Amino acid sequence: MGIRIIKTAIATLLAILITDAFNIPGATSAGLLAILGVDVTRKRSLRSVSSRFFASILGLMFASVLFQLLGYHYWVLALYILIAFPAISKANFKEGIVTSSVVVFRVFSEQELDLHIFWTQIELLVIGLGSAMLVNMAYMPKGDERLTAIRREVDGLFSAIFKQISLTLTQASHVWDGKELIEANQAVQRGVTESNRALENQMLHPDLAWNVYFYMRKEQLDNIQAMMHLVSQIYEKLPTGEFAAELFDQMSKDVIAEEYTGKTEKLLQTVKLKFQQMDLPQTREEFEVRSAILQLCRELESFLRISKRSKAPTSTAGKDAENRPVHGDKT
C-alpha cells in the first residue's frame, strides 16, 4: 500500500469519528469529503482544500436559489450542473467541482434547505476537508532518498556519455547508439518532477538545492547534444583527438565524484594550450576534424561553467546526512 492510501484511510476514519462524536448527521459524507481532500504535497493540499471548500459554498448558493425557485426535481440537478460548474471554474475553484456536487446532492436528498441543513453541510465540509489537511500537514514522505538515487543515475549516465565521446575520439570506427543520452534526459525530467514535489512539501524554509541541481543538468544536456553533433563530424584520428579523449575520459570520472575536483578544468587549459602551439592544418580534412574537436572542447568549457555557476547537492558521509543534499561544486 502507498502512503497516500494509508493517509486517506486515517483521514476518513478521523472525519467519521469527529462527526459522530459531535452527533452531526452524515458522518459518512464527512469521510467522503476527507477522501477527496487528501493530496500528494502539503502546498497542493492547502490549495486543494481551499478550492474545494469555497467551491462547495458557491455550489450551495446556486443550489439554494434553484431549489427554492424550481423545487427538488431531477432536471433541476441537470440545470444546476449547467449553471454552477462553469461559474465555479471561472472562479478558479475547478478542483472543487466534485466536492461541491457531493454537498449539493446531499442537500437534494434531504428535499429541503433551511439554515440548520445549510450549517450542517458547512460542518461536514470543515470536518472532512479539515481532517484531510491535518493528515497531509502532519506527515509527507521525504523525497531525499528518491532524489539521491535519481542524481546518482543521472551522474552515471553523464559519465557513460563522456566515456563514449572519449572512445569515439580515439577510435573513429567506434559506433555508439546514444541510448545513454535518451536515458539521461528521462532521468533528469524525473528529477525535476520529484524536486518540485519535494519543494511543495516545504512550507516554511524551502530548500532549492535539488531544483538547482536538476535544472543545471537539464541545461547541460543542451551542451551534450551539441557535443554529440560535433563528435559525428570527427571521422579521422588525429593527435588533437587523443588530447581531447584524455580530457573527456577525466570528465567521465569527475562527473560522478562527490566533490568538485577541478581536474577536468585544469586539463582543459592544458589541451587549449597544446592546440595553440600546434602547426596549422595541412589538409582540408585535418582542418575540419581539428575544428570540430576545438568546438567540442569549447562546449565542454561551457558545461563546466554551468557547473561552477550552480551549486549541486551531493551526499555526505555519515548516518545522519546519508540522504541530505548539501551544496558543493560538482561537475
Phi, psi and omega per residue, in radians:
M1 nan 2.425 3.079
G2 -1.353 2.779 -3.123
I3 -1.101 -0.552 -3.138
R4 -1.147 -0.643 3.113
I5 -1.140 -0.744 3.129
I6 -1.102 -0.769 3.132
K7 -1.122 -0.654 3.119
T8 -1.113 -0.742 3.123
A9 -1.092 -0.753 -3.141
I10 -1.133 -0.803 -3.129
A11 -1.093 -0.702 -3.140
T12 -1.125 -0.844 3.131
L13 -1.079 -0.738 -3.138
L14 -1.077 -0.766 -3.132
A15 -1.122 -0.742 -3.131
I16 -1.144 -0.768 -3.123
L17 -1.143 -0.715 3.122
I18 -1.137 -0.789 3.138
T19 -1.069 -0.762 3.141
D20 -1.167 -0.655 -3.132
A21 -1.114 -0.565 3.138
F22 -1.626 0.129 3.118
N23 0.970 0.683 3.089
I24 -1.627 2.196 3.137
P25 -1.154 2.487 3.102
G26 1.672 0.686 -3.115
A27 -1.056 -0.662 -3.128
T28 -1.184 -0.521 3.079
S29 -1.149 -0.691 3.077
A30 -1.092 -0.673 3.084
G31 -1.103 -0.709 3.116
L32 -1.125 -0.725 3.099
L33 -1.108 -0.624 3.092
A34 -1.127 -0.712 3.106
I35 -1.034 -0.740 -3.120
L36 -1.220 -0.444 -3.036
G37 -1.515 -0.304 -3.121
V38 -1.235 2.306 -3.091
D39 -2.335 -3.127 -2.972
V40 -1.555 -0.377 3.106
T41 -2.380 2.830 -3.109
R42 -1.146 -0.844 -3.112
K43 -1.147 -0.697 3.104
R44 -1.153 -0.632 3.093
S45 -1.085 -0.750 3.138
L46 -1.089 -0.763 3.109
R47 -1.156 -0.739 -3.092
S48 -1.126 -0.816 -3.127
V49 -1.105 -0.757 3.117
S50 -1.071 -0.790 -3.134
S51 -1.093 -0.752 -3.114
R52 -1.177 -0.680 -3.126
F53 -1.142 -0.898 -3.087
F54 -1.224 -0.549 3.059
A55 -1.129 -0.666 3.133
S56 -1.189 -0.703 3.091
I57 -1.098 -0.772 3.127
L58 -1.116 -0.732 3.111
G59 -1.105 -0.704 3.104
L60 -1.090 -0.656 3.127
M61 -1.137 -0.790 3.099
F62 -1.106 -0.777 -3.118
A63 -1.106 -0.693 -3.140
S64 -1.018 -0.798 -3.127
V65 -1.150 -0.831 -3.093
L66 -1.133 -0.774 -3.119
F67 -1.160 -0.665 3.136
Q68 -1.211 -0.650 -3.099
L69 -1.430 -0.698 -2.966
L70 -1.960 -0.209 3.116
G71 1.581 3.140 -3.063
Y72 -1.735 1.393 3.126
H73 -2.101 2.693 -3.106
Y74 -1.077 -0.647 -3.118
W75 -1.166 -0.399 3.097
V76 -1.210 -0.590 3.069
L77 -1.097 -0.717 3.104
A78 -1.116 -0.716 3.102
L79 -1.119 -0.678 3.098
Y80 -1.032 -0.783 3.133
I81 -1.067 -0.758 -3.114
L82 -1.123 -0.578 -3.091
I83 -1.615 -0.839 -2.991
A84 -1.306 -0.716 -3.064
F85 -1.031 -0.844 3.102
P86 -1.086 -0.648 -3.129
A87 -1.160 -0.727 3.122
I88 -1.142 -0.708 3.114
S89 -1.122 -0.737 -3.128
K90 -1.156 -0.495 3.113
A91 -1.439 0.128 3.134
N92 1.139 0.535 3.064
F93 -2.032 0.547 -3.050
K94 -0.970 -0.620 -3.104
E95 -1.113 -0.365 -3.084
G96 -1.689 0.177 -3.103
I97 -1.062 -0.781 -3.121
V98 -1.140 -0.770 3.138
T99 -1.067 -0.772 3.122
S100 -1.098 -0.596 3.125
S101 -1.164 -0.677 3.098
V102 -1.032 -0.790 -3.112
V103 -1.171 -0.798 -3.104
V104 -1.158 -0.728 3.138
F105 -1.159 -0.537 3.071
R106 -1.165 -0.725 3.080
V107 -1.096 -0.700 3.129
F108 -1.084 -0.693 -3.138
S109 -1.159 -0.444 3.096
E110 -1.306 -0.373 3.131
Q111 1.086 0.360 3.040
E112 -2.828 2.777 -3.137
L113 -2.534 1.748 3.049
D114 -2.050 -3.078 -3.074
L115 -1.082 -0.655 -3.128
H116 -1.137 -0.798 -3.138
I117 -1.145 -0.715 3.121
F118 -1.048 -0.806 -3.132
W119 -1.138 -0.624 3.101
T120 -1.075 -0.701 3.118
Q121 -1.127 -0.672 3.098
I122 -1.104 -0.744 3.131
E123 -1.080 -0.741 3.128
L124 -1.117 -0.685 3.105
L125 -1.097 -0.832 -3.109
V126 -1.096 -0.763 -3.111
I127 -1.233 -0.820 -3.100
G128 -1.147 -0.944 -3.128
L129 -1.227 -0.599 3.109
G130 -1.118 -0.690 3.102
S131 -1.109 -0.725 3.124
A132 -1.101 -0.784 -3.123
M133 -1.173 -0.661 3.127
L134 -1.069 -0.789 3.133
V135 -1.160 -0.702 3.128
N136 -1.104 -0.762 -3.109
M137 -1.251 -0.535 -3.088
A138 -1.187 -0.676 -3.093
Y139 -2.632 2.270 2.963
M140 -2.379 2.273 -3.124
P141 -1.095 2.388 3.113
K142 -1.276 2.464 -3.103
G143 -1.701 0.108 -3.062
D144 -1.047 -0.662 -3.123
E145 -1.140 -0.774 3.109
R146 -1.147 -0.727 -3.121
L147 -1.140 -0.685 3.095
T148 -1.106 -0.717 3.120
A149 -1.120 -0.729 3.131
I150 -1.167 -0.721 3.123
R151 -1.030 -0.768 3.134
R152 -1.130 -0.650 3.093
E153 -1.114 -0.794 3.140
V154 -1.093 -0.813 3.138
D155 -1.053 -0.720 3.129
G156 -1.113 -0.691 3.130
L157 -1.215 -0.694 3.073
F158 -1.077 -0.718 3.112
S159 -1.061 -0.765 3.132
A160 -1.103 -0.676 3.135
I161 -1.099 -0.820 -3.131
F162 -1.157 -0.568 3.087
K163 -1.152 -0.700 3.119
Q164 -1.164 -0.663 3.096
I165 -1.118 -0.726 3.109
S166 -1.051 -0.767 3.123
L167 -1.108 -0.703 -3.138
T168 -1.122 -0.637 -3.128
L169 -1.216 -0.497 3.138
T170 -1.677 -0.381 -3.131
Q171 -2.270 1.685 -3.071
A172 -1.052 -0.427 -3.113
S173 -1.513 -0.071 -3.108
H174 -1.109 2.289 -3.128
V175 -1.905 2.237 -3.136
W176 -2.269 2.247 -3.075
D177 -1.443 -0.184 3.073
G178 1.295 0.312 -3.102
K179 -1.121 -0.521 3.135
E180 -1.082 -0.576 3.130
L181 -1.158 -0.729 3.105
I182 -1.124 -0.777 -3.141
E183 -1.137 -0.668 3.120
A184 -1.120 -0.723 3.126
N185 -1.097 -0.734 3.116
Q186 -1.147 -0.724 -3.140
A187 -1.148 -0.714 3.110
V188 -1.103 -0.711 3.115
Q189 -1.093 -0.722 3.071
R190 -1.075 -0.720 3.134
G191 -1.114 -0.712 3.101
V192 -1.077 -0.770 3.138
T193 -1.104 -0.823 -3.117
E194 -1.158 -0.686 -3.129
S195 -1.195 -0.628 3.071
N196 -1.153 -0.675 3.107
R197 -1.147 -0.747 3.118
A198 -1.092 -0.660 3.126
L199 -1.141 -0.614 3.142
E200 -1.234 -0.245 3.105
N201 -1.613 -0.076 -3.126
Q202 -1.776 1.849 -3.009
M203 -1.458 -0.723 -2.973
L204 -1.768 -0.863 -3.075
H205 -2.193 1.367 -3.108
P206 -1.120 2.366 3.122
D207 -1.862 2.066 -3.052
L208 -1.596 0.110 -3.019
A209 -0.972 -0.829 -3.115
W210 -1.174 -0.690 3.105
N211 -1.070 -0.776 3.132
V212 -1.049 -0.770 -3.112
Y213 -1.072 -0.892 -3.045
F214 -1.266 -0.562 3.056
Y215 -1.238 -0.541 3.028
M216 -1.089 -0.834 3.130
R217 -1.109 -0.629 3.108
K218 -1.104 -0.716 3.110
E219 -1.174 -0.681 -3.122
Q220 -1.207 -0.407 3.069
L221 -1.072 -0.537 3.085
D222 -1.129 -0.706 3.073
N223 -1.086 -0.740 -3.108
I224 -1.152 -0.685 3.097
Q225 -1.096 -0.674 3.072
A226 -1.149 -0.669 3.083
M227 -1.071 -0.729 3.138
M228 -1.040 -0.734 3.137
H229 -1.106 -0.715 -3.134
L230 -1.218 -0.682 3.133
V231 -1.062 -0.619 -3.139
S232 -1.140 -0.299 -3.135
Q233 -1.600 -0.064 -3.123
I234 -1.659 1.735 -3.046
Y235 -1.963 0.103 -3.107
E236 -2.446 2.462 3.141
K237 -1.452 2.200 -3.139
L238 -2.326 2.798 3.078
P239 -1.006 -0.635 3.105
T240 -1.085 -0.572 3.096
G241 -1.157 -0.608 3.103
E242 -1.134 -0.716 3.112
F243 -1.088 -0.838 -3.104
A244 -1.149 -0.603 3.133
A245 -1.090 -0.722 3.095
E246 -1.086 -0.657 3.131
L247 -1.111 -0.822 -3.113
F248 -1.287 -0.487 3.045
D249 -1.134 -0.727 3.086
Q250 -1.147 -0.659 3.130
M251 -1.108 -0.626 3.132
S252 -1.119 -0.442 3.100
K253 -1.506 -0.732 -3.090
D254 -1.161 -0.570 -3.048
V255 -1.200 -0.343 3.098
I256 -1.836 0.035 3.099
A257 -1.256 2.562 -3.110
E258 -1.169 -0.614 -3.124
E259 -2.169 2.782 3.120
Y260 -1.183 2.174 -3.102
T261 -1.695 -0.518 -3.119
G262 1.403 -0.021 -3.083
K263 -1.132 -0.766 -3.123
T264 -1.111 -0.729 -3.128
E265 -1.091 -0.750 3.125
K266 -1.152 -0.723 3.141
L267 -1.155 -0.609 3.116
L268 -1.085 -0.725 3.109
Q269 -1.111 -0.662 3.112
T270 -1.144 -0.747 3.139
V271 -1.133 -0.726 3.117
K272 -1.084 -0.644 3.115
L273 -1.156 -0.708 3.112
K274 -1.111 -0.672 3.100
F275 -1.039 -0.755 -3.087
Q276 -1.195 -0.506 -3.086
Q277 -1.513 -0.194 -3.096
M278 -1.349 2.662 3.055
D279 -1.167 2.766 3.125
L280 -1.164 2.669 3.129
P281 -1.030 2.518 -3.120
Q282 -1.671 -0.418 -3.118
T283 -2.220 2.864 3.116
R284 -1.111 -0.716 -3.132
E285 -1.075 -0.766 3.122
E286 -1.120 -0.675 3.128
F287 -1.088 -0.816 -3.107
E288 -1.096 -0.783 -3.106
V289 -1.180 -0.797 3.132
R290 -1.110 -0.642 3.103
S291 -1.101 -0.743 3.127
A292 -1.131 -0.691 -3.135
I293 -1.176 -0.684 3.110
L294 -1.107 -0.761 3.101
Q295 -1.119 -0.605 3.100
L296 -1.085 -0.741 3.117
C297 -1.163 -0.610 3.116
R298 -1.192 -0.636 3.070
E299 -1.147 -0.659 3.094
L300 -1.145 -0.652 3.094
E301 -1.096 -0.704 3.085
S302 -1.134 -0.689 3.091
F303 -1.023 -0.798 -3.138
L304 -1.188 -0.585 3.127
R305 -1.129 -0.681 3.093
I306 -1.120 -0.707 3.128
S307 -1.088 -0.719 -3.113
K308 -1.244 -0.535 3.142
R309 -1.278 -0.576 -3.099
S310 -1.871 2.463 3.087
K311 -1.653 2.136 -3.083
A312 -1.747 2.445 3.105
P313 -1.287 2.407 3.065
T314 -2.268 2.686 3.127
S315 -1.361 2.604 3.139
T316 -2.019 2.729 -3.120
A317 -1.269 2.672 3.099
G318 1.948 2.582 -3.075
K319 -1.116 -0.745 -3.069
D320 -1.230 -0.481 -3.065
A321 -1.908 0.297 -3.028
E322 -0.983 -0.747 -3.067
N323 -2.009 0.221 -3.089
R324 -1.623 2.216 3.114
P325 -1.299 2.406 3.034
V326 -2.189 2.774 -3.109
H327 -1.427 2.447 3.072
G328 -3.039 2.536 3.105
D329 -1.153 2.161 -3.127
K330 -2.437 2.278 -3.083
T331 -1.252 nan nan
